[in-house]
Amino acid sequence: MSTVLVTVRPDVTQETGCPRGVHIRFPMGNPIGEPHKPNQQRRILLSVLELMQQLREPGPLIELPYRWRRMKAV
């Protein structure tokens, strides 16, 4: 069974050696989307599932294009 790790900390994920990872630029505790936004969460989960089917070999850590709208620019 294939697995994929959804992470908000790509630096830590790369050190663990997980076979497949998806990085999303969201705050800790919210790797699948903003609260009360089921459409956004559904899109993210579908993206993760599509990537899981495409990634046949272990190793890649892919960044998804989603951004947390409530985060302030630093």
C-alpha positions as CSV (number, residue, x, y, z in Angstrom):
1,M,0.0,0.0,0.0
2,S,1.4,3.4,-1.0
3,T,1.6,6.1,1.5
4,V,2.3,9.9,1.4
5,L,3.1,12.2,4.3
6,V,1.5,15.6,4.3
7,T,3.8,18.0,6.1
8,V,4.1,21.6,7.0
9,R,7.8,21.1,8.0
10,P,9.7,19.9,4.9
11,D,13.0,20.2,6.7
12,V,12.1,17.7,9.3
13,T,10.4,15.4,6.8
14,Q,13.5,15.2,4.6
15,E,15.5,14.2,7.6
16,T,13.2,11.3,8.5
17,G,13.5,9.6,5.1
18,C,9.8,9.2,4.5
19,P,9.2,7.5,1.2
20,R,6.9,10.1,-0.3
21,G,6.0,13.6,1.1
22,V,3.8,16.5,0.2
23,H,4.7,19.9,1.6
24,I,2.1,22.5,2.1
25,R,2.8,26.1,3.3
26,F,0.2,26.1,6.1
27,P,0.7,26.6,9.9
28,M,1.3,23.7,12.2
29,G,-1.8,21.7,13.0
30,N,-3.5,22.6,9.7
31,P,-1.9,20.5,6.9
32,I,-5.1,19.8,5.0
33,G,-6.6,23.3,5.0
34,E,-8.2,26.2,6.8
35,P,-11.0,25.5,9.3
36,H,-14.5,25.7,8.0
37,K,-13.4,25.6,4.4
38,P,-14.5,22.1,3.2
39,N,-14.0,22.9,-0.5
40,Q,-10.4,23.9,0.1
41,Q,-9.8,20.8,2.2
42,R,-11.4,18.6,-0.5
43,R,-9.2,20.1,-3.2
44,I,-6.0,19.6,-1.1
45,L,-6.9,15.9,-0.3
46,L,-7.7,15.2,-4.0
47,S,-4.3,16.7,-4.9
48,V,-2.6,14.5,-2.4
49,L,-4.4,11.4,-3.6
50,E,-3.5,12.2,-7.2
51,L,0.1,12.6,-6.4
52,M,0.1,9.4,-4.4
53,Q,-1.0,7.6,-7.6
54,Q,1.7,9.3,-9.7
55,L,4.7,8.8,-7.3
56,R,5.8,5.3,-8.1
57,E,9.3,5.6,-6.6
58,P,10.2,6.7,-3.1
59,G,12.0,9.9,-2.4
60,P,10.3,13.0,-3.7
61,L,9.1,15.8,-1.5
62,I,6.7,17.9,-3.5
63,E,5.3,21.3,-2.6
64,L,1.7,21.9,-3.3
65,P,0.7,25.4,-4.6
66,Y,-1.8,26.1,-1.9
67,R,-1.3,29.1,0.5
68,W,-2.8,30.0,3.8
69,R,-4.8,33.2,3.3
70,R,-4.8,34.2,6.9
71,M,-1.0,34.2,7.3
72,K,0.6,37.6,7.4
73,A,3.6,38.2,5.2
74,V,6.9,38.2,7.0
